[in-house]
Amino acid sequence: MARLLERYQKEIAPALEKKFGRKNRLSLPRLEKIVVNMGVGKALQEKNRMEQAAEQLAQITGQQVL
């Protein structure tokens, strides 16, 4: 299971239930999609910068960029 989904289910959803006074978890707000965007304008000219940008993005998201 994705670590953010697990955290949402164990920590955030119960806190939202208490805050909004709801008993049905399906009535709570939920994440559908997370989009990460990164501008790499100057990196197109230098291969080294593009590789660094890919490594940084992988660290931020926890996923490898292909």
Steps between C-alpha positions, in 0.01 A plus 500: 500500500625849423640674806286813454184293463588307814562822692169643378309192614669472841550864603321752284162332445435445875594863568259617229225280646541670838532849352187476280305267732438240232476126555502391136853505352360521148366848576850632579718688251754277328800533273442393143820608328821677590686675220861616530628741237859614456635760260825395334547769234879542521549129566405423140833648390717311749456126552658517847232741625224278363640201690519707819140614453388138454682395818345786699153419373551134594598605853198725539243250373659174609458371144755449227460716191530309174 
